[in-house]
Amino acid sequence: MAPMTRNRALPSLAPGPQAPVYYAQRASAGLIITEATQVSDSAAGYVFTPGIYSAEQIAGWRAVTDAVHAAGGRIVVQLWHTGRISHPVMRPDGSQPVSASPVAAEGQVITYDGPKPFPTPRALTIPEIHAIVEDFAQAARNAMTAGFDGIEIHAANGYLIDQFLRDGANHREDAYGGSIERRARFLLDVVDATAAAIGADRVGVRISPTSPFNSMSERDPTTLTRYVAEQLDARQVMYLHVLEMAPGDDAAAVRPLTATAREVFTGVLITNAGFTADAAEAVLARGDADLVAFGVPFLTTPDFVERTQAGLAPNAPDRGTFYGGDTRGYIDYPFRDGRVKASLDELLGAGALA
Ligand SMILES: Cc1cc2nc3c(=O)[nH]c(=O)nc-3n(C[C@H](O)[C@H](O)[C@H](O)COP(=O)(O)O)c2cc1C
């Protein structure tokens, strides 16, 4: 199950009371990757996205991992810092958002005070970069306390690590900018620090080298992908997760950057975006990747695995309830028999977590 932000955390940014049900409903996914989760109180860019830096947040996540494990699943937490995809009103001290370079994204950010244009961020100093690396390491330790099976470092979709990786957003001329090696350094620092904290076999990484989302661009995504994949291979991380759309309408077509990663990355490779079950089977049979992540099919269909095995279609998406709101569109999508199982007792049996 691909990571999906649902904007239903509590005002304290601890996972909401329905989060254990939502994730336990989907425990038959081979591996659940959670919604993106802040490593610190200055990492947020969206409303009601969870963190994993306070005791309350860690306890909230513990309830999620206990429920998923009781239902027989596995779960890792996706860790992010949003960088320039934020706003002063989203930051605890009201300060300017930070990034690799003072380059604003285009568009608007939805804050607690309504939509506002993305501000121009401030370039991080090197000591500040080191402090954020340590925030990731502490979040990884907290993830272990919360009972997660591992972490996924969010280096995709134009958030802080990606803002360092790709040259459209990184104009630095110091040790963290310029060449591909230097732009990848922040990611690799985070990988090394989290691996030292919890073991490389519990650290996965997600990249999206060609996604234009959040005003991102890169002149040479192939060389960037090859370098990052080589470096992660040397570090023997848990997996590399490449988000890359198929080049045309055929979801089973070869995805060129995923193929580049496969050439040099010998560990577990996950591919994602726009897959149908049939396209995923074709890609796995060819050996293009080891695992396929599904997003929307799991959002709408808690028993997506069982339905696919039975040749049944997933539920239709209700896009208006993807981001934020209440239990609707969150824990009320039906299972294949038409039933909604919206409590842990129904999912696990009465008293399973007592
Ligand atoms: C509601 C929603 C929220 C998402 N949030 C995240 C996120 O927090 N982190 C992330 O890396 N990708 C996020 N994505 C992207 C998904 O992980 C995935 O790449 C995308 O849905 C394409 O896969 P699919 O075609 O199987 O849905 C989100 C997608 C959706 C639909």
The ligand as a Tripos MOL2 file, in Angstrom:
@<TRIPOS>MOLECULE
LIG
   31    33     1     0     0
SMALL
NO_CHARGES

@<TRIPOS>ATOM
      1 C1         -4.9160   10.8190   -1.2460 C.3       1 LIG1
      2 C2         -3.4760   10.6520   -1.6470 C.ar      1 LIG1
      3 C3         -2.4840   11.0200   -0.7520 C.ar      1 LIG1
      4 C4         -1.1290   10.8110   -1.0650 C.ar      1 LIG1
      5 N1         -0.1660   11.1090   -0.1440 N.ar      1 LIG1
      6 C5          1.1130   10.7340   -0.3510 C.ar      1 LIG1
      7 C6          2.0770   10.8200    0.6910 C.ar      1 LIG1
      8 O1          1.7870   11.1900    1.8410 O.2       1 LIG1
      9 N2          3.3550   10.4570    0.4040 N.ar      1 LIG1
     10 C7          3.7220   10.0310   -0.8460 C.ar      1 LIG1
     11 O2          4.8940    9.7090   -1.0680 O.2       1 LIG1
     12 N3          2.8160    9.9090   -1.8540 N.ar      1 LIG1
     13 C8          1.5220   10.2210   -1.6240 C.ar      1 LIG1
     14 N4          0.5800   10.0250   -2.6010 N.ar      1 LIG1
     15 C9          0.9710    9.3720   -3.8570 C.3       1 LIG1
     16 C10         0.7090    7.8550   -3.7530 C.3       1 LIG1
     17 O3          1.6270    7.2470   -2.8500 O.3       1 LIG1
     18 C11         0.8790    7.1770   -5.1250 C.3       1 LIG1
     19 O4          2.1620    7.4720   -5.6200 O.3       1 LIG1
     20 C12        -0.1780    7.6500   -6.1260 C.3       1 LIG1
     21 O5         -1.4780    7.5290   -5.5840 O.3       1 LIG1
     22 C13        -0.0980    6.8320   -7.4310 C.3       1 LIG1
     23 O6         -0.3300    5.4450   -7.1680 O.3       1 LIG1
     24 P1         -1.7520    4.7920   -7.5690 P.3       1 LIG1
     25 O7         -1.9380    5.0640   -9.0540 O.co2     1 LIG1
     26 O8         -1.6210    3.3360   -7.2770 O.co2     1 LIG1
     27 O9         -2.8090    5.4770   -6.7700 O.co2     1 LIG1
     28 C14        -0.7720   10.2550   -2.3270 C.ar      1 LIG1
     29 C15        -1.7830    9.9290   -3.2350 C.ar      1 LIG1
     30 C16        -3.1090   10.1000   -2.9000 C.ar      1 LIG1
     31 C17        -4.1790    9.6720   -3.8910 C.3       1 LIG1
@<TRIPOS>BOND
     1     1     2 1
     2     2     3 ar
     3     2    30 ar
     4     3     4 ar
     5     4     5 ar
     6     4    28 ar
     7     5     6 ar
     8     6     7 ar
     9     6    13 1
    10     7     8 2
    11     7     9 ar
    12     9    10 ar
    13    10    11 2
    14    10    12 ar
    15    12    13 ar
    16    13    14 ar
    17    14    15 1
    18    14    28 ar
    19    15    16 1
    20    16    17 1
    21    16    18 1
    22    18    19 1
    23    18    20 1
    24    20    21 1
    25    20    22 1
    26    22    23 1
    27    23    24 1
    28    24    25 2
    29    24    26 1
    30    24    27 1
    31    28    29 ar
    32    29    30 ar
    33    30    31 1
@<TRIPOS>SUBSTRUCTURE
     1 LIG1         1 GROUP 0 **** ****
